[in-house]
């Protein structure tokens, strides 16, 4: 007996067509990602009243005989012979033609920058409560060389041209920021990024190789100082260095800093975290800086890029590179969020598989939806937290005294952070002297 068709025919058809293309392109999918995409289609198609609930998803999958197991990732569809051929060929010969310092890898990853632990933990029972999560996302392009000694500044793609959180602070961003209505990487943005980098390399008299996947947003263009080396299709889960643990390590640092530095203190104070896109980018930049050369070099090796100086990690080093989930779970539990290591892992991997670029040149949006122009997308009134107000000089001095207390506390622990704390204290004192209020002249 055939199942009754759904009420929201256009939304279901758009979602189905997109899902089929995603499966063909081996885009990793989860229930959460499908539900977010369905609600996006319903909004743009004007089918009001649609909710991508768990019940809807179950009926949708039954109507179209969809099993998520077959589209969850590409690892099961990888041809081992193709992987071994690549590793025995390009991955081995490339280091013979280029110095390891001149072999780079880049790859896009999606980030739900503002997702809270509470929202994440509810995904167990209700994977798509609210649509704000699809808005509070960015696409990030990390790029690093084979030795891990050179990491390019993060390329971040958001949804808004001039987010309110950037007001008077755009020059302070520790990234390259671009925008479009979907927060996706596009071929024109990627080309601009490549050309700018190529120009810099040309001025340095340096030539490098850039290893990347063959996504539609990565055009094969000729450059004077960058050789583009494309990975075999459907093999990136095995051959892409960034997918061997670099991106996971970066996101682990990000989630730890956000959860422990913003979410937990806010919950202890009984208020939501004051965290906007500017803060997220600064935290992401710091998280990227914390990914060690050792981690990067070993991930290149796992992908098949041989380097004799790279050794296998000891169990102690593996534990150091993978921030313990127990630490995160314990901290959340302390502030009233029951959390075990499985929940903590869910927080760290919540946005894995988030779409970061058009799946094909004829993206389903262009077939079923009214094309979105280049006009700027208006930012909703509630899209950012209240903007910071410049602290007074008195508040600055109080913060400086707090740092001195941290120094004193750390001195009893004799940890490796002491030098950094001394440097921070010195720099803050210098800032305080430069910006000390001028005394009014008496007449």
N, C-alpha and C positions, 0 to 999 in steps of 0.2 A: 504493500500500500504506500503510495507516494505521499510524502509529507506536504502539508499545506505551505504555500509560499508565504514569505514574511511580508509584513505590512510595508516596510520601507524598501521597496524593490530597487530603486536607484542606488541607495546606499549599499545594499547587499551586493549588487552587481559590480559596483566600483571596487568594493572591498575584495570580492572574489577575483576580479581581473588583476588587481594589484597583487594579491596573494599568489596567484599562479605565476606571475612574472617574477615575484620574489623567489619562489621555489625554483624556477628555471635558472635564476642567477645565483642560486645557492646562498641567498641572504638568510642568516639565522633568524628564526622567528620564535616568539613566545606568545602566549595568550594575551599578555599585557600589551605587547606591540600591536597585535591585530585589533584589539579593542580600542586603543588610542587612535589607530588609523581609521577605523570605522566611524568613530565620533567626529574625526576631522572631515571625512567625506560628507557626513550628514549635515554638518554645519554649512559647508560650502555649497551643498546641493539644496539647502533650504528645507530639508525634511525635519521639521521641528518635532520634538517629542521623542526622538530616538535616544535610547540609552543602551550602551554596549555592556549590558550586564552579563553575569556568568550564564544565566539562563539563555539569553540571546545567543551567546557564543556557542553553547551546547547545541541549540537548534540549528544554528548556521552551519556548524561542522557536520551535523547529521544530514541536513538538506543537500550538502554538496560533497558528502563522503570524504571529509578532510580528516586526516590523522596528522597531528603536529609532530609525531615522532619522525616522519619522513622529511620534515623541513626544518628541524630544529637547528641543524648545523651542517657543515659541509664535510666534517671529518669522516663520516661513514661513506661518502661518495667519492673520496679521493682514491685515485688509482695509484697504488704503491709503486708501480713501475715508473710512472711519470715523475713521482717525487724523487726516486733514486736516480733517474736519468738526469734530472735537474741538479741534484747534489753532486753527481759525478762529473757533470759538465760545467755549467755556468758558475755554480757556487764554488767550485774548485778552481776554475781558471781565472775568475774575476780577481781574486787576491794576487794572482800572478801578474796581472796587467796593471793593477792599481795598488798603491800602499793601503793598508787596512784603514788608515786615517782618512782616506779619500773614498771609501765605500759607505754610502748612506742608505737608509731605509726610511720611508715615510708611510703612514697609513692613517686614515680617518677613524675616529671613534666618537660615538655620541655620549653626551653627559647630561643627566638630569641634575643640574647644578644645585637646585634648591629643594630636592626631595628630602623630607624629614624621616626620621626613623619610624615615627608613628604611622605615616602613610605607607612606608615600605612594608612594615610588619603586617598591615591590614591586607596586603596583596595575597596573603595565604587564603583568605576567604572572599575577597572582593578585589580582583586585580585592577579595576579601573575606576576607582572612586574619584569623580571630578575630572575636569579636563585641563586644569592648570598645569599639570605635569608636562603635557605636550608643549606648552608655551615656555615653561622654565627649563629649556634645554638648549644646548649649543652643540655644534660639531667642532671637534678639536683635531688638528693635524699635528701630531708629534713627529719629529724627524731627528735622527741621531746617526753618528757614524759607527763603524764596526768595532772600534776600540772603546767607545763610550766617552771619549775625551772631548767630543764636540756635539752639543745638543742645540739645534736651532730653536730660536724663540717660538713658542707655540703660536699656531695660526688658529684663531678662534672665529667661528661664524655664528652670529646670533640672528635674531629675528627682526631687530629694530635698528634703524640707521643711527639714531642718537638716543640711546636709553637715558632716562632721567638720572640713573645712577652714575652716569659718566659726567654729569654737569660739573664744569670747572676742574675736572680731574682726568679728562681723556688723555692728557699728556703723560699721566702717571701709569697708564696701562702697561703691564709687562707682557705684551703680546702684540701680534698683528691682528687687528679686528676688522672683519667685513660682515656684511649682512645680506640676507634675502628673506623672503616671506616664509621659507620653510626651514631656515637655519641649516641648509645643506651645502656641501661642497659642489661647485659647478665648474665646468671645464674652463670658463673664462676666468674665474677666480684663481683656479689652480695654475693656469697659464701665466697670469700676472705674477703670481708668487714665484714661479720658475724663472721667468724673464728677469725679475729683480735680483734673484739669487745668482743667475748666470752672469749678469752685469758685474756684480761684486766679485765673482770668481775670475772674470776676465781681467779686471783691474789688478787682481792679485797674481795673475799669471798661473792660476791653478785649475786643474781639470779633475772632475770627480765623476763617480758612477752613482746613480740613484736607483735603487731597487724598489719596485712598486708593483701593485696589482694592476690588472687590466680593466678597472672600472671605467664606465663611460665618461666620468669626470676627469680621467687622466689621459688627455690626448697625447698621441705619439708625435711630438714635434721635434724638429732638429734644433739643437742648441750647440753653441761653440764650445762651451766648457762643462756641459753636463751630458753624460751619456745615460739615457733612460734604459734600464734593464727590467723588462716586464716578466713577472712570475708566470708560470704555466697556469692556465685557468683551473679553478676548483682545487687548488693545492695550498692556498695561503694558510690554512690551519696547521700546515707542516713546514712550509717554506718561507713564510713571512716572519722575519726576526721580531718585529714588534708584537706579533701575536703569540710569541713563545713565552711571554711573561713581562715584557716591558710595559705595555699598556696596563696590564693587571697591576703591576707594581705601582705605577703612576696613580691609578685610581684608588688603590689601597691607601696611599699617602693622603690623597685628597679627602677620602671619606673619613679617615681618622682625624685629620685636622678640622674638617667641618663639624663632625659629630662631637669630638672632645673639646674643640675650641669655641664653637658657637652654639650648637644644639644643647649640649648638657648644661653649660652655665646658664643658658636662658631658662631651661626647665627648672633648674634649682632656684632661679629667681621668680619662677611662676609666670613667665611671659614668653611669647614666641620669639625666636631668634631674629635679631636685626641683621639680615643677610640679603644682599642684592647682587646683581650681575657683576658690578665692579669688584665686590668682595670675592665673588666666586672666581673671577679671573686671576686675582692676586693670589688666592689660595692655590689655584691650579698651577700657576707659575712656580710657586714655592714647592708644590708637590713634584713638579717636573725636575726641579733642581735637586731634589732628594733622591732621584733614581740614580744609582751609582754606576760608574763606568764598568765595574765588575759585573753587575746585573746585565747591563746592555751587551757586553762582550760575550757573556755566556749564552744569552738568547740568540745572538747571531750564530754561535756555534751549534746550538740546538737545531737551528734552521738549516744547517749544513754548510755554513760559511766557515771554513777552517782557518784557525789562527793559532800557531804553535805556542804563543805566550799565554793562551787561555787554558786554565786548568778546570777540572771538574770541582764543583763546590763540595765542601765537607757538610755533614748534617748541621753543624753549628752555623755555618754560613748560610745554608738554605733557610734556617729558622730566622736568621737576621734579615734576610732579604724579604721574606714573607711575614709581614707584620702580624703578630698573633691575634687570631679572632677572639680568643678568650679575653684579651685586654679590653677590646671594644665591647664585648658582651657584658663584662663585669661593670664597666663604667655606666652603660645604659641602665643596667639593673639598679645601680646605686641611685639613679635619679628617678626611679619609679617606672621604668619601661622594662617589663620582664623580657629577658633576651638571652638566648643560648647561642652557641657557636653557629648553629644552622641559621638563626635569624641574622647574626652578624654577617655571615657569608652572603645572605640575601641582600643586605645593605650594600655590600661591596660590589655585587654583580648585578644589581637591579637593572641597569641600563645596557647590559651586554646585548648585542644584536640590534640596537637602535639604528634605524636607517639613517645613513649619512649622505646619501647622494641618490640621484635618479637611477632607477634600476635599468632602464634602457633609454635609447634615444627618443622613443615614443612613449614617454612616461604616461601612465594611465590617467594622470590628472589632465593631460592635454586632450585625451580622447573623450572623457566623460564630464569634465568640469570646465567651467569658463576659465580660460587662461588668466593667470594673475599677472598684471602688468608690473612695470618697474617702479610704480608709485610706492612711496614709503608706507609701510603698514603702521597704522596708529597704535601706539602703546596704550593698553588699558590703564585706567586710573589707578587700579590696585596692583599693577604689575611690579612695582618696586617698593621696597621698604622706605621709611622716612629717611631723607638724606641727612648725612652727618653735619653737625654744626661745628665750626672751628672752636676747639677748646680755648679757654682763657689761659693766660700765662700762669696763673695760680694753679689751674688744673694740670698744666704741663709739668710744673715743679712737683706736684703731688705724684704724678706718674713716674718722674725721675727717682723720687724717694722710694717708690714701690720697686723699681728695678734694682735699687741698691739693696733692698731687703731680699730680693730673689738672689742677688749675688752672694749675700751673706749666707742664705740657706744653702745654696749650691756649694759654697766653699767647704761646708761640713761633709758633703758627699764626695768632693774631689772628682767630679765628673769631667768629661771632655768638653763640656759646654762652657767652662769657665772663661776661656779665651774669647769666645763669642760674646759672652755677657759683658766682659770688660770693654770690648770694642763697641758694643751697643751703648753702654753707659757713657763712654767717651764721646761718641758721636752725638748723643742726645744732649750732653752738656754743651757741646759746640753749637748745636742748634739753639739751645737756650740762650747762650751768650749773644749769638747773632741777632736773635729776635727779642732781646730784652727790651721791655717798654722804656721809652725815653722819658726821663724825668722832666716835668714841666718847669720852665724857668720862672724863678720868682722875680717880681719887679719891685 
